[in-house]
Amino acid sequence: MVITTASQSALSGIHTGLKGLRGNAAEIAGADQINGTAPRGLTAPLVEQIQHATQVEASVKVLQTENRMLGTLINVKA
């Protein structure tokens, strides 16, 4: 796979989104949430989970689109 600027941006978006998902999951499952002493309630991390998941999905679509474009270019050149 050729690493282009689009690929780098997409991979960075996937990495950042997954990191955010892991962080929010840990915050949601943490003892502070269970005890009711968390500085933030459940709403903020749950909303952020949706945002991070959307970021990952969008970044994957960028990679898929780039792959389709490269495939088309290769077919045109062949």
N, CA, C and O atoms as a Tripos MOL2 file, in Angstrom:
@<TRIPOS>MOLECULE
protein
  312   311    78     0     0
PROTEIN
NO_CHARGES

@<TRIPOS>ATOM
      1 N           0.8460   -1.1820    0.0000 N.3       1 MET1
      2 CA          0.0000    0.0000    0.0000 C.3       1 MET1
      3 C           0.8850    1.2350    0.0000 C.2       1 MET1
      4 O           1.8350    1.3380    0.7760 O.2       1 MET1
      5 N           0.5620    2.1530   -0.8670 N.am      2 VAL2
      6 CA          1.2930    3.4090   -0.9570 C.3       2 VAL2
      7 C           0.7510    4.3520    0.1150 C.2       2 VAL2
      8 O          -0.4610    4.5300    0.2440 O.2       2 VAL2
      9 N           1.6580    4.9510    0.8780 N.am      3 ILE3
     10 CA          1.2430    5.9030    1.9140 C.3       3 ILE3
     11 C           1.2800    7.2990    1.3070 C.2       3 ILE3
     12 O           2.3470    7.8260    0.9940 O.2       3 ILE3
     13 N           0.1120    7.8830    1.1470 N.am      4 THR4
     14 CA         -0.0120    9.2300    0.6090 C.3       4 THR4
     15 C          -0.4690   10.1580    1.7260 C.2       4 THR4
     16 O          -0.6870    9.7290    2.8590 O.2       4 THR4
     17 N          -0.6080   11.4180    1.3930 N.am      5 THR5
     18 CA         -1.0960   12.3770    2.3780 C.3       5 THR5
     19 C          -2.4980   12.0020    2.8350 C.2       5 THR5
     20 O          -2.8190   12.1030    4.0190 O.2       5 THR5
     21 N          -3.3350   11.5680    1.8900 N.am      6 ALA6
     22 CA         -4.6980   11.1580    2.2570 C.3       6 ALA6
     23 C          -4.6470    9.9410    3.1740 C.2       6 ALA6
     24 O          -5.3930    9.8660    4.1510 O.2       6 ALA6
     25 N          -3.7730    8.9910    2.8650 N.am      7 SER7
     26 CA         -3.6360    7.7930    3.7030 C.3       7 SER7
     27 C          -3.1760    8.1700    5.1000 C.2       7 SER7
     28 O          -3.7020    7.6700    6.0950 O.2       7 SER7
     29 N          -2.1970    9.0490    5.1660 N.am      8 GLN8
     30 CA         -1.6800    9.4680    6.4710 C.3       8 GLN8
     31 C          -2.7640   10.1450    7.2970 C.2       8 GLN8
     32 O          -2.8940    9.8830    8.4920 O.2       8 GLN8
     33 N          -3.5390   11.0130    6.6610 N.am      9 SER9
     34 CA         -4.6240   11.6960    7.3720 C.3       9 SER9
     35 C          -5.6700   10.7010    7.8470 C.2       9 SER9
     36 O          -6.1500   10.7890    8.9770 O.2       9 SER9
     37 N          -6.0230    9.7540    6.9830 N.am     10 ALA10
     38 CA         -7.0300    8.7580    7.3440 C.3      10 ALA10
     39 C          -6.5300    7.8740    8.4810 C.2      10 ALA10
     40 O          -7.2640    7.6170    9.4350 O.2      10 ALA10
     41 N          -5.3070    7.4160    8.3870 N.am     11 LEU11
     42 CA         -4.7590    6.5640    9.4510 C.3      11 LEU11
     43 C          -4.6480    7.3190   10.7670 C.2      11 LEU11
     44 O          -4.8950    6.7610   11.8360 O.2      11 LEU11
     45 N          -4.2750    8.5880   10.6810 N.am     12 SER12
     46 CA         -4.2090    9.4170   11.8850 C.3      12 SER12
     47 C          -5.6000    9.5870   12.4950 C.2      12 SER12
     48 O          -5.7550    9.5360   13.7150 O.2      12 SER12
     49 N          -6.6110    9.7880   11.6490 N.am     13 GLY13
     50 CA         -7.9800    9.9160   12.1340 C.3      13 GLY13
     51 C          -8.4720    8.6470   12.7980 C.2      13 GLY13
     52 O          -9.1510    8.6970   13.8230 O.2      13 GLY13
     53 N          -8.1260    7.4970   12.2110 N.am     14 ILE14
     54 CA         -8.5130    6.2170   12.8050 C.3      14 ILE14
     55 C          -7.8370    6.0490   14.1610 C.2      14 ILE14
     56 O          -8.4770    5.6700   15.1420 O.2      14 ILE14
     57 N          -6.5460    6.3330   14.2060 N.am     15 HIS15
     58 CA         -5.7930    6.1890   15.4560 C.3      15 HIS15
     59 C          -6.3660    7.0940   16.5460 C.2      15 HIS15
     60 O          -6.5800    6.6560   17.6760 O.2      15 HIS15
     61 N          -6.6100    8.3500   16.2010 N.am     16 THR16
     62 CA         -7.1380    9.3070   17.1750 C.3      16 THR16
     63 C          -8.5290    8.8970   17.6490 C.2      16 THR16
     64 O          -8.8350    8.9730   18.8390 O.2      16 THR16
     65 N          -9.3700    8.4600   16.7070 N.am     17 GLY17
     66 CA        -10.7160    8.0340   17.0660 C.3      17 GLY17
     67 C         -10.7200    6.8270   17.9840 C.2      17 GLY17
     68 O         -11.4750    6.7830   18.9550 O.2      17 GLY17
     69 N          -9.8760    5.8450   17.6810 N.am     18 LEU18
     70 CA         -9.8040    4.6480   18.5240 C.3      18 LEU18
     71 C          -9.2540    4.9760   19.9090 C.2      18 LEU18
     72 O          -9.7030    4.4200   20.9120 O.2      18 LEU18
     73 N          -8.2870    5.8770   19.9550 N.am     19 LYS19
     74 CA         -7.7410    6.3040   21.2420 C.3      19 LYS19
     75 C          -8.8300    6.9740   22.0840 C.2      19 LYS19
     76 O          -8.9340    6.7290   23.2850 O.2      19 LYS19
     77 N          -9.6340    7.8170   21.4450 N.am     20 GLY20
     78 CA        -10.7370    8.4700   22.1440 C.3      20 GLY20
     79 C         -11.7850    7.4750   22.6210 C.2      20 GLY20
     80 O         -12.3100    7.5940   23.7280 O.2      20 GLY20
     81 N         -12.0880    6.4790   21.7640 N.am     21 LEU21
     82 CA        -13.0550    5.4430   22.1540 C.3      21 LEU21
     83 C         -12.5780    4.6830   23.3820 C.2      21 LEU21
     84 O         -13.3500    4.4280   24.3060 O.2      21 LEU21
     85 N         -11.2920    4.3210   23.3850 N.am     22 ARG22
     86 CA        -10.7440    3.5950   24.5370 C.3      22 ARG22
     87 C         -10.7940    4.4500   25.7990 C.2      22 ARG22
     88 O         -11.1570    3.9610   26.8690 O.2      22 ARG22
     89 N         -10.4300    5.7240   25.6750 N.am     23 GLY23
     90 CA        -10.4390    6.6110   26.8360 C.3      23 GLY23
     91 C         -11.8330    6.8000   27.4130 C.2      23 GLY23
     92 O         -12.0260    6.7500   28.6280 O.2      23 GLY23
     93 N         -12.8100    7.0210   26.5260 N.am     24 ASN24
     94 CA        -14.1760    7.1840   26.9990 C.3      24 ASN24
     95 C         -14.7250    5.8960   27.5820 C.2      24 ASN24
     96 O         -15.4550    5.9320   28.5730 O.2      24 ASN24
     97 N         -14.3920    4.7700   26.9950 N.am     25 ALA25
     98 CA        -14.8580    3.4880   27.5360 C.3      25 ALA25
     99 C         -14.3200    3.2800   28.9480 C.2      25 ALA25
    100 O         -15.0380    2.8210   29.8350 O.2      25 ALA25
    101 N         -13.0470    3.6250   29.1440 N.am     26 ALA26
    102 CA        -12.4600    3.4930   30.4790 C.3      26 ALA26
    103 C         -13.1480    4.4310   31.4680 C.2      26 ALA26
    104 O         -13.3880    4.0690   32.6200 O.2      26 ALA26
    105 N         -13.4610    5.6420   31.0000 N.am     27 GLU27
    106 CA        -14.1330    6.6030   31.8770 C.3      27 GLU27
    107 C         -15.5430    6.1230   32.2350 C.2      27 GLU27
    108 O         -15.9730    6.2540   33.3810 O.2      27 GLU27
    109 N         -16.2540    5.5730   31.2640 N.am     28 ILE28
    110 CA        -17.6140    5.0830   31.5090 C.3      28 ILE28
    111 C         -17.6030    3.9060   32.4740 C.2      28 ILE28
    112 O         -18.4660    3.8030   33.3460 O.2      28 ILE28
    113 N         -16.6270    3.0190   32.3160 N.am     29 ALA29
    114 CA        -16.5730    1.8080   33.1370 C.3      29 ALA29
    115 C         -15.8430    2.0170   34.4560 C.2      29 ALA29
    116 O         -15.7580    1.0930   35.2640 O.2      29 ALA29
    117 N         -15.3170    3.2100   34.6870 N.am     30 GLY30
    118 CA        -14.5220    3.4690   35.8780 C.3      30 GLY30
    119 C         -15.3140    3.4180   37.1690 C.2      30 GLY30
    120 O         -16.5380    3.5560   37.1820 O.2      30 GLY30
    121 N         -14.5870    3.2180   38.2460 N.am     31 ALA31
    122 CA        -15.1950    3.1220   39.5780 C.3      31 ALA31
    123 C         -15.8960    4.4180   39.9660 C.2      31 ALA31
    124 O         -16.8850    4.3950   40.6980 O.2      31 ALA31
    125 N         -15.3810    5.5610   39.4740 N.am     32 ASP32
    126 CA        -16.0160    6.8390   39.8130 C.3      32 ASP32
    127 C         -17.4380    6.9130   39.2690 C.2      32 ASP32
    128 O         -18.3240    7.4770   39.9110 O.2      32 ASP32
    129 N         -17.6530    6.3470   38.0890 N.am     33 GLN33
    130 CA        -19.0070    6.3420   37.5280 C.3      33 GLN33
    131 C         -19.9160    5.4510   38.3640 C.2      33 GLN33
    132 O         -21.0690    5.7950   38.6230 O.2      33 GLN33
    133 N         -19.3950    4.3160   38.7780 N.am     34 ILE34
    134 CA        -20.1910    3.3720   39.5700 C.3      34 ILE34
    135 C         -20.5450    3.9820   40.9260 C.2      34 ILE34
    136 O         -21.6670    3.8290   41.4090 O.2      34 ILE34
    137 N         -19.5860    4.6700   41.5320 N.am     35 ASN35
    138 CA        -19.8090    5.2980   42.8400 C.3      35 ASN35
    139 C         -20.6190    6.5790   42.7440 C.2      35 ASN35
    140 O         -21.1260    7.0750   43.7500 O.2      35 ASN35
    141 N         -20.7420    7.1110   41.5460 N.am     36 GLY36
    142 CA        -21.4470    8.3800   41.3740 C.3      36 GLY36
    143 C         -20.6100    9.5860   41.7270 C.2      36 GLY36
    144 O         -21.1570   10.6610   41.9740 O.2      36 GLY36
    145 N         -19.2820    9.4390   41.7590 N.am     37 THR37
    146 CA        -18.3950   10.5450   42.1120 C.3      37 THR37
    147 C         -17.5940   11.0740   40.9280 C.2      37 THR37
    148 O         -16.6470   11.8370   41.1180 O.2      37 THR37
    149 N         -17.9590   10.6830   39.7180 N.am     38 ALA38
    150 CA        -17.2240   11.1190   38.5270 C.3      38 ALA38
    151 C         -17.3930   12.6150   38.3220 C.2      38 ALA38
    152 O         -18.4870   13.1450   38.5200 O.2      38 ALA38
    153 N         -16.3070   13.3170   37.9220 N.am     39 PRO39
    154 CA        -16.4170   14.7610   37.6910 C.3      39 PRO39
    155 C         -17.3760   15.0810   36.5370 C.2      39 PRO39
    156 O         -18.0180   16.1310   36.5310 O.2      39 PRO39
    157 N         -17.4660   14.1750   35.5680 N.am     40 ARG40
    158 CA        -18.4300   14.3280   34.4710 C.3      40 ARG40
    159 C         -19.4180   13.1720   34.5810 C.2      40 ARG40
    160 O         -19.0510   12.0670   34.9810 O.2      40 ARG40
    161 N         -20.6310   13.4260   34.2360 N.am     41 GLY41
    162 CA        -21.6140   12.3470   34.2490 C.3      41 GLY41
    163 C         -21.3820   11.4090   33.0760 C.2      41 GLY41
    164 O         -20.3400   11.4610   32.4220 O.2      41 GLY41
    165 N         -22.3400   10.5690   32.8190 N.am     42 LEU42
    166 CA        -22.2330    9.6220   31.7040 C.3      42 LEU42
    167 C         -22.5080   10.2710   30.3550 C.2      42 LEU42
    168 O         -22.0540    9.7710   29.3250 O.2      42 LEU42
    169 N         -23.2350   11.3630   30.3480 N.am     43 THR43
    170 CA        -23.6650   11.9620   29.0850 C.3      43 THR43
    171 C         -22.4870   12.3760   28.2140 C.2      43 THR43
    172 O         -22.4430   12.0240   27.0350 O.2      43 THR43
    173 N         -21.5360   13.1120   28.7670 N.am     44 ALA44
    174 CA        -20.4120   13.6130   27.9700 C.3      44 ALA44
    175 C         -19.5890   12.4850   27.3460 C.2      44 ALA44
    176 O         -19.3310   12.5330   26.1430 O.2      44 ALA44
    177 N         -19.1630   11.4670   28.1100 N.am     45 PRO45
    178 CA        -18.3870   10.4050   27.4770 C.3      45 PRO45
    179 C         -19.1890    9.5970   26.4520 C.2      45 PRO45
    180 O         -18.6210    9.1150   25.4720 O.2      45 PRO45
    181 N         -20.4930    9.4450   26.6640 N.am     46 LEU46
    182 CA        -21.3080    8.7130   25.7010 C.3      46 LEU46
    183 C         -21.4470    9.4920   24.3900 C.2      46 LEU46
    184 O         -21.3780    8.9060   23.3090 O.2      46 LEU46
    185 N         -21.6390   10.7940   24.4850 N.am     47 VAL47
    186 CA        -21.7130   11.6270   23.2820 C.3      47 VAL47
    187 C         -20.3650   11.6030   22.5610 C.2      47 VAL47
    188 O         -20.3170   11.5180   21.3340 O.2      47 VAL47
    189 N         -19.2710   11.6790   23.3200 N.am     48 GLU48
    190 CA        -17.9390   11.6290   22.7100 C.3      48 GLU48
    191 C         -17.6950   10.2790   22.0340 C.2      48 GLU48
    192 O         -17.0030   10.2140   21.0170 O.2      48 GLU48
    193 N         -18.2540    9.2050   22.5870 N.am     49 GLN49
    194 CA        -18.1270    7.8830   21.9570 C.3      49 GLN49
    195 C         -18.7000    7.9330   20.5440 C.2      49 GLN49
    196 O         -18.0960    7.4130   19.6060 O.2      49 GLN49
    197 N         -19.8570    8.5540   20.3950 N.am     50 ILE50
    198 CA        -20.4850    8.6580   19.0790 C.3      50 ILE50
    199 C         -19.6160    9.4990   18.1500 C.2      50 ILE50
    200 O         -19.4510    9.1580   16.9790 O.2      50 ILE50
    201 N         -19.0640   10.5850   18.6610 N.am     51 GLN51
    202 CA        -18.1980   11.4390   17.8410 C.3      51 GLN51
    203 C         -16.9500   10.6810   17.3910 C.2      51 GLN51
    204 O         -16.5560   10.7730   16.2280 O.2      51 GLN51
    205 N         -16.3310    9.9400   18.2970 N.am     52 HIS52
    206 CA        -15.1240    9.1960   17.9500 C.3      52 HIS52
    207 C         -15.4370    8.0810   16.9520 C.2      52 HIS52
    208 O         -14.6660    7.8430   16.0230 O.2      52 HIS52
    209 N         -16.5560    7.4060   17.1430 N.am     53 ALA53
    210 CA        -16.9450    6.3410   16.2050 C.3      53 ALA53
    211 C         -17.1930    6.9210   14.8140 C.2      53 ALA53
    212 O         -16.8200    6.3100   13.8130 O.2      53 ALA53
    213 N         -17.8140    8.0830   14.7480 N.am     54 THR54
    214 CA        -18.0570    8.7400   13.4590 C.3      54 THR54
    215 C         -16.7340    9.1340   12.8070 C.2      54 THR54
    216 O         -16.5800    9.0230   11.5910 O.2      54 THR54
    217 N         -15.7830    9.5920   13.6140 N.am     55 GLN55
    218 CA        -14.4640    9.9560   13.0880 C.3      55 GLN55
    219 C         -13.7730    8.7420   12.4730 C.2      55 GLN55
    220 O         -13.1880    8.8380   11.3940 O.2      55 GLN55
    221 N         -13.8400    7.6040   13.1540 N.am     56 VAL56
    222 CA        -13.2210    6.3860   12.6400 C.3      56 VAL56
    223 C         -13.8950    5.9720   11.3310 C.2      56 VAL56
    224 O         -13.2170    5.6420   10.3590 O.2      56 VAL56
    225 N         -15.2180    5.9900   11.3080 N.am     57 GLU57
    226 CA        -15.9530    5.6120   10.0980 C.3      57 GLU57
    227 C         -15.5980    6.5190    8.9240 C.2      57 GLU57
    228 O         -15.3930    6.0360    7.8100 O.2      57 GLU57
    229 N         -15.5250    7.8140    9.1600 N.am     58 ALA58
    230 CA        -15.1900    8.7560    8.0920 C.3      58 ALA58
    231 C         -13.7660    8.5190    7.5900 C.2      58 ALA58
    232 O         -13.5120    8.5920    6.3880 O.2      58 ALA58
    233 N         -12.8470    8.2390    8.4970 N.am     59 SER59
    234 CA        -11.4590    7.9980    8.1020 C.3      59 SER59
    235 C         -11.3280    6.7170    7.2860 C.2      59 SER59
    236 O         -10.5420    6.6570    6.3410 O.2      59 SER59
    237 N         -12.0920    5.7000    7.6470 N.am     60 VAL60
    238 CA        -12.0870    4.4510    6.8800 C.3      60 VAL60
    239 C         -12.6250    4.7120    5.4790 C.2      60 VAL60
    240 O         -12.1070    4.1660    4.5040 O.2      60 VAL60
    241 N         -13.6520    5.5360    5.3700 N.am     61 LYS61
    242 CA        -14.2050    5.8590    4.0590 C.3      61 LYS61
    243 C         -13.2020    6.6130    3.1960 C.2      61 LYS61
    244 O         -13.1800    6.4340    1.9780 O.2      61 LYS61
    245 N         -12.3770    7.4470    3.8060 N.am     62 VAL62
    246 CA        -11.3230    8.1370    3.0600 C.3      62 VAL62
    247 C         -10.3600    7.1120    2.4640 C.2      62 VAL62
    248 O          -9.9990    7.2040    1.2910 O.2      62 VAL62
    249 N          -9.9430    6.1310    3.2770 N.am     63 LEU63
    250 CA         -9.0450    5.0830    2.7740 C.3      63 LEU63
    251 C          -9.6990    4.2820    1.6560 C.2      63 LEU63
    252 O          -9.0560    3.9860    0.6490 O.2      63 LEU63
    253 N         -10.9630    3.9300    1.8220 N.am     64 GLN64
    254 CA        -11.6570    3.1630    0.7930 C.3      64 GLN64
    255 C         -11.7670    3.9520   -0.5070 C.2      64 GLN64
    256 O         -11.5680    3.4010   -1.5900 O.2      64 GLN64
    257 N         -12.0800    5.2260   -0.4010 N.am     65 THR65
    258 CA        -12.1920    6.0720   -1.5900 C.3      65 THR65
    259 C         -10.8470    6.2000   -2.2910 C.2      65 THR65
    260 O         -10.7680    6.1300   -3.5170 O.2      65 THR65
    261 N          -9.7950    6.3870   -1.5090 N.am     66 GLU66
    262 CA         -8.4590    6.4890   -2.1040 C.3      66 GLU66
    263 C          -8.0830    5.1990   -2.8270 C.2      66 GLU66
    264 O          -7.5230    5.2400   -3.9220 O.2      66 GLU66
    265 N          -8.3870    4.0630   -2.2190 N.am     67 ASN67
    266 CA         -8.0860    2.7800   -2.8550 C.3      67 ASN67
    267 C          -8.8550    2.6140   -4.1620 C.2      67 ASN67
    268 O          -8.3000    2.1360   -5.1520 O.2      67 ASN67
    269 N         -10.1280    3.0050   -4.1710 N.am     68 ARG68
    270 CA        -10.9180    2.9260   -5.4060 C.3      68 ARG68
    271 C         -10.3410    3.8310   -6.4820 C.2      68 ARG68
    272 O         -10.2610    3.4460   -7.6480 O.2      68 ARG68
    273 N          -9.9340    5.0470   -6.0850 N.am     69 MET69
    274 CA         -9.3550    5.9850   -7.0510 C.3      69 MET69
    275 C          -8.0570    5.4410   -7.6250 C.2      69 MET69
    276 O          -7.8340    5.5150   -8.8330 O.2      69 MET69
    277 N          -7.2030    4.8970   -6.7720 N.am     70 LEU70
    278 CA         -5.9440    4.3310   -7.2580 C.3      70 LEU70
    279 C          -6.2010    3.1440   -8.1820 C.2      70 LEU70
    280 O          -5.5150    2.9700   -9.1890 O.2      70 LEU70
    281 N          -7.1930    2.3310   -7.8310 N.am     71 GLY71
    282 CA         -7.5490    1.2020   -8.6880 C.3      71 GLY71
    283 C          -8.0210    1.6610  -10.0530 C.2      71 GLY71
    284 O          -7.6710    1.0670  -11.0720 O.2      71 GLY71
    285 N          -8.8160    2.7180  -10.0710 N.am     72 THR72
    286 CA         -9.3010    3.2660  -11.3410 C.3      72 THR72
    287 C          -8.1480    3.8140  -12.1650 C.2      72 THR72
    288 O          -8.0910    3.6030  -13.3770 O.2      72 THR72
    289 N          -7.2270    4.5180  -11.5120 N.am     73 LEU73
    290 CA         -6.0720    5.0540  -12.2330 C.3      73 LEU73
    291 C          -5.2130    3.9400  -12.8270 C.2      73 LEU73
    292 O          -4.7240    4.0550  -13.9510 O.2      73 LEU73
    293 N          -5.0370    2.8820  -12.0780 N.am     74 ILE74
    294 CA         -4.2490    1.7430  -12.5730 C.3      74 ILE74
    295 C          -4.9440    1.0960  -13.7710 C.2      74 ILE74
    296 O          -4.2920    0.7290  -14.7480 O.2      74 ILE74
    297 N          -6.2660    0.9590  -13.6920 N.am     75 ASN75
    298 CA         -7.0190    0.3830  -14.8090 C.3      75 ASN75
    299 C          -6.9510    1.2490  -16.0460 C.2      75 ASN75
    300 O          -6.8760    0.7280  -17.1590 O.2      75 ASN75
    301 N          -6.9750    2.5690  -15.8770 N.am     76 VAL76
    302 CA         -6.8900    3.4840  -17.0150 C.3      76 VAL76
    303 C          -5.5210    3.4060  -17.6640 C.2      76 VAL76
    304 O          -5.4110    3.4330  -18.8900 O.2      76 VAL76
    305 N          -4.4730    3.3090  -16.8510 N.am     77 LYS77
    306 CA         -3.0970    3.2390  -17.3780 C.3      77 LYS77
    307 C          -2.8130    1.9080  -18.0620 C.2      77 LYS77
    308 O          -1.9780    1.8390  -18.9630 O.2      77 LYS77
    309 N          -3.5050    0.8470  -17.6380 N.am     78 ALA78
    310 CA         -3.2110   -0.5020  -18.1680 C.3      78 ALA78
    311 C          -3.7740   -0.7190  -19.5410 C.2      78 ALA78
    312 O          -3.6100   -1.7970  -20.1120 O.2      78 ALA78
@<TRIPOS>BOND
     1     1     2 1
     2     2     3 1
     3     3     4 2
     4     3     5 am
     5     5     6 1
     6     6     7 1
     7     7     8 2
     8     7     9 am
     9     9    10 1
    10    10    11 1
    11    11    12 2
    12    11    13 am
    13    13    14 1
    14    14    15 1
    15    15    16 2
    16    15    17 am
    17    17    18 1
    18    18    19 1
    19    19    20 2
    20    19    21 am
    21    21    22 1
    22    22    23 1
    23    23    24 2
    24    23    25 am
    25    25    26 1
    26    26    27 1
    27    27    28 2
    28    27    29 am
    29    29    30 1
    30    30    31 1
    31    31    32 2
    32    31    33 am
    33    33    34 1
    34    34    35 1
    35    35    36 2
    36    35    37 am
    37    37    38 1
    38    38    39 1
    39    39    40 2
    40    39    41 am
    41    41    42 1
    42    42    43 1
    43    43    44 2
    44    43    45 am
    45    45    46 1
    46    46    47 1
    47    47    48 2
    48    47    49 am
    49    49    50 1
    50    50    51 1
    51    51    52 2
    52    51    53 am
    53    53    54 1
    54    54    55 1
    55    55    56 2
    56    55    57 am
    57    57    58 1
    58    58    59 1
    59    59    60 2
    60    59    61 am
    61    61    62 1
    62    62    63 1
    63    63    64 2
    64    63    65 am
    65    65    66 1
    66    66    67 1
    67    67    68 2
    68    67    69 am
    69    69    70 1
    70    70    71 1
    71    71    72 2
    72    71    73 am
    73    73    74 1
    74    74    75 1
    75    75    76 2
    76    75    77 am
    77    77    78 1
    78    78    79 1
    79    79    80 2
    80    79    81 am
    81    81    82 1
    82    82    83 1
    83    83    84 2
    84    83    85 am
    85    85    86 1
    86    86    87 1
    87    87    88 2
    88    87    89 am
    89    89    90 1
    90    90    91 1
    91    91    92 2
    92    91    93 am
    93    93    94 1
    94    94    95 1
    95    95    96 2
    96    95    97 am
    97    97    98 1
    98    98    99 1
    99    99   100 2
   100    99   101 am
   101   101   102 1
   102   102   103 1
   103   103   104 2
   104   103   105 am
   105   105   106 1
   106   106   107 1
   107   107   108 2
   108   107   109 am
   109   109   110 1
   110   110   111 1
   111   111   112 2
   112   111   113 am
   113   113   114 1
   114   114   115 1
   115   115   116 2
   116   115   117 am
   117   117   118 1
   118   118   119 1
   119   119   120 2
   120   119   121 am
   121   121   122 1
   122   122   123 1
   123   123   124 2
   124   123   125 am
   125   125   126 1
   126   126   127 1
   127   127   128 2
   128   127   129 am
   129   129   130 1
   130   130   131 1
   131   131   132 2
   132   131   133 am
   133   133   134 1
   134   134   135 1
   135   135   136 2
   136   135   137 am
   137   137   138 1
   138   138   139 1
   139   139   140 2
   140   139   141 am
   141   141   142 1
   142   142   143 1
   143   143   144 2
   144   143   145 am
   145   145   146 1
   146   146   147 1
   147   147   148 2
   148   147   149 am
   149   149   150 1
   150   150   151 1
   151   151   152 2
   152   151   153 am
   153   153   154 1
   154   154   155 1
   155   155   156 2
   156   155   157 am
   157   157   158 1
   158   158   159 1
   159   159   160 2
   160   159   161 am
   161   161   162 1
   162   162   163 1
   163   163   164 2
   164   163   165 am
   165   165   166 1
   166   166   167 1
   167   167   168 2
   168   167   169 am
   169   169   170 1
   170   170   171 1
   171   171   172 2
   172   171   173 am
   173   173   174 1
   174   174   175 1
   175   175   176 2
   176   175   177 am
   177   177   178 1
   178   178   179 1
   179   179   180 2
   180   179   181 am
   181   181   182 1
   182   182   183 1
   183   183   184 2
   184   183   185 am
   185   185   186 1
   186   186   187 1
   187   187   188 2
   188   187   189 am
   189   189   190 1
   190   190   191 1
   191   191   192 2
   192   191   193 am
   193   193   194 1
   194   194   195 1
   195   195   196 2
   196   195   197 am
   197   197   198 1
   198   198   199 1
   199   199   200 2
   200   199   201 am
   201   201   202 1
   202   202   203 1
   203   203   204 2
   204   203   205 am
   205   205   206 1
   206   206   207 1
   207   207   208 2
   208   207   209 am
   209   209   210 1
   210   210   211 1
   211   211   212 2
   212   211   213 am
   213   213   214 1
   214   214   215 1
   215   215   216 2
   216   215   217 am
   217   217   218 1
   218   218   219 1
   219   219   220 2
   220   219   221 am
   221   221   222 1
   222   222   223 1
   223   223   224 2
   224   223   225 am
   225   225   226 1
   226   226   227 1
   227   227   228 2
   228   227   229 am
   229   229   230 1
   230   230   231 1
   231   231   232 2
   232   231   233 am
   233   233   234 1
   234   234   235 1
   235   235   236 2
   236   235   237 am
   237   237   238 1
   238   238   239 1
   239   239   240 2
   240   239   241 am
   241   241   242 1
   242   242   243 1
   243   243   244 2
   244   243   245 am
   245   245   246 1
   246   246   247 1
   247   247   248 2
   248   247   249 am
   249   249   250 1
   250   250   251 1
   251   251   252 2
   252   251   253 am
   253   253   254 1
   254   254   255 1
   255   255   256 2
   256   255   257 am
   257   257   258 1
   258   258   259 1
   259   259   260 2
   260   259   261 am
   261   261   262 1
   262   262   263 1
   263   263   264 2
   264   263   265 am
   265   265   266 1
   266   266   267 1
   267   267   268 2
   268   267   269 am
   269   269   270 1
   270   270   271 1
   271   271   272 2
   272   271   273 am
   273   273   274 1
   274   274   275 1
   275   275   276 2
   276   275   277 am
   277   277   278 1
   278   278   279 1
   279   279   280 2
   280   279   281 am
   281   281   282 1
   282   282   283 1
   283   283   284 2
   284   283   285 am
   285   285   286 1
   286   286   287 1
   287   287   288 2
   288   287   289 am
   289   289   290 1
   290   290   291 1
   291   291   292 2
   292   291   293 am
   293   293   294 1
   294   294   295 1
   295   295   296 2
   296   295   297 am
   297   297   298 1
   298   298   299 1
   299   299   300 2
   300   299   301 am
   301   301   302 1
   302   302   303 1
   303   303   304 2
   304   303   305 am
   305   305   306 1
   306   306   307 1
   307   307   308 2
   308   307   309 am
   309   309   310 1
   310   310   311 1
   311   311   312 2
@<TRIPOS>SUBSTRUCTURE
     1 MET1         2 RESIDUE 1 A MET
     2 VAL2         6 RESIDUE 1 A VAL
     3 ILE3        10 RESIDUE 1 A ILE
     4 THR4        14 RESIDUE 1 A THR
     5 THR5        18 RESIDUE 1 A THR
     6 ALA6        22 RESIDUE 1 A ALA
     7 SER7        26 RESIDUE 1 A SER
     8 GLN8        30 RESIDUE 1 A GLN
     9 SER9        34 RESIDUE 1 A SER
    10 ALA10       38 RESIDUE 1 A ALA
    11 LEU11       42 RESIDUE 1 A LEU
    12 SER12       46 RESIDUE 1 A SER
    13 GLY13       50 RESIDUE 1 A GLY
    14 ILE14       54 RESIDUE 1 A ILE
    15 HIS15       58 RESIDUE 1 A HIS
    16 THR16       62 RESIDUE 1 A THR
    17 GLY17       66 RESIDUE 1 A GLY
    18 LEU18       70 RESIDUE 1 A LEU
    19 LYS19       74 RESIDUE 1 A LYS
    20 GLY20       78 RESIDUE 1 A GLY
    21 LEU21       82 RESIDUE 1 A LEU
    22 ARG22       86 RESIDUE 1 A ARG
    23 GLY23       90 RESIDUE 1 A GLY
    24 ASN24       94 RESIDUE 1 A ASN
    25 ALA25       98 RESIDUE 1 A ALA
    26 ALA26      102 RESIDUE 1 A ALA
    27 GLU27      106 RESIDUE 1 A GLU
    28 ILE28      110 RESIDUE 1 A ILE
    29 ALA29      114 RESIDUE 1 A ALA
    30 GLY30      118 RESIDUE 1 A GLY
    31 ALA31      122 RESIDUE 1 A ALA
    32 ASP32      126 RESIDUE 1 A ASP
    33 GLN33      130 RESIDUE 1 A GLN
    34 ILE34      134 RESIDUE 1 A ILE
    35 ASN35      138 RESIDUE 1 A ASN
    36 GLY36      142 RESIDUE 1 A GLY
    37 THR37      146 RESIDUE 1 A THR
    38 ALA38      150 RESIDUE 1 A ALA
    39 PRO39      154 RESIDUE 1 A PRO
    40 ARG40      158 RESIDUE 1 A ARG
    41 GLY41      162 RESIDUE 1 A GLY
    42 LEU42      166 RESIDUE 1 A LEU
    43 THR43      170 RESIDUE 1 A THR
    44 ALA44      174 RESIDUE 1 A ALA
    45 PRO45      178 RESIDUE 1 A PRO
    46 LEU46      182 RESIDUE 1 A LEU
    47 VAL47      186 RESIDUE 1 A VAL
    48 GLU48      190 RESIDUE 1 A GLU
    49 GLN49      194 RESIDUE 1 A GLN
    50 ILE50      198 RESIDUE 1 A ILE
    51 GLN51      202 RESIDUE 1 A GLN
    52 HIS52      206 RESIDUE 1 A HIS
    53 ALA53      210 RESIDUE 1 A ALA
    54 THR54      214 RESIDUE 1 A THR
    55 GLN55      218 RESIDUE 1 A GLN
    56 VAL56      222 RESIDUE 1 A VAL
    57 GLU57      226 RESIDUE 1 A GLU
    58 ALA58      230 RESIDUE 1 A ALA
    59 SER59      234 RESIDUE 1 A SER
    60 VAL60      238 RESIDUE 1 A VAL
    61 LYS61      242 RESIDUE 1 A LYS
    62 VAL62      246 RESIDUE 1 A VAL
    63 LEU63      250 RESIDUE 1 A LEU
    64 GLN64      254 RESIDUE 1 A GLN
    65 THR65      258 RESIDUE 1 A THR
    66 GLU66      262 RESIDUE 1 A GLU
    67 ASN67      266 RESIDUE 1 A ASN
    68 ARG68      270 RESIDUE 1 A ARG
    69 MET69      274 RESIDUE 1 A MET
    70 LEU70      278 RESIDUE 1 A LEU
    71 GLY71      282 RESIDUE 1 A GLY
    72 THR72      286 RESIDUE 1 A THR
    73 LEU73      290 RESIDUE 1 A LEU
    74 ILE74      294 RESIDUE 1 A ILE
    75 ASN75      298 RESIDUE 1 A ASN
    76 VAL76      302 RESIDUE 1 A VAL
    77 LYS77      306 RESIDUE 1 A LYS
    78 ALA78      310 RESIDUE 1 A ALA
